[in-house]
Amino acid sequence: MYTQIHNYDFPMMMLQVATITVYFMSILFMKQYFDVSYMDEIFFVKVFAIVAVTWLPMHLLYFLLDYLDPSEHKRVMEHMYMKD
């Protein structure tokens, strides 16, 4: 969710809290539109598996490429820390 955000600030956090609040409140107050009877532990395991299969390979590739070919800024900063 936040793997590509470098500057996480207060308004972003508040928007995330508002989004989650509206989402869950809509499920609570509009039960006639949402069928939550199938949401059990197996459902959430399946959701987690789908998220892991779609999110993990891309981010592993991103971190691997960043490790193998770091940006110029990262190289300069690492070189600077090695001098100290």
HELIX and SHEET records of a PDB file:
HELIX    1   1 PHE A   10  PHE A   29  1                                  20    
HELIX    2   2 GLU A   41  LEU A   68  1                                  28    
HELIX    3   3 GLU A   72  LYS A   83  1                                  12    
END                                                                             
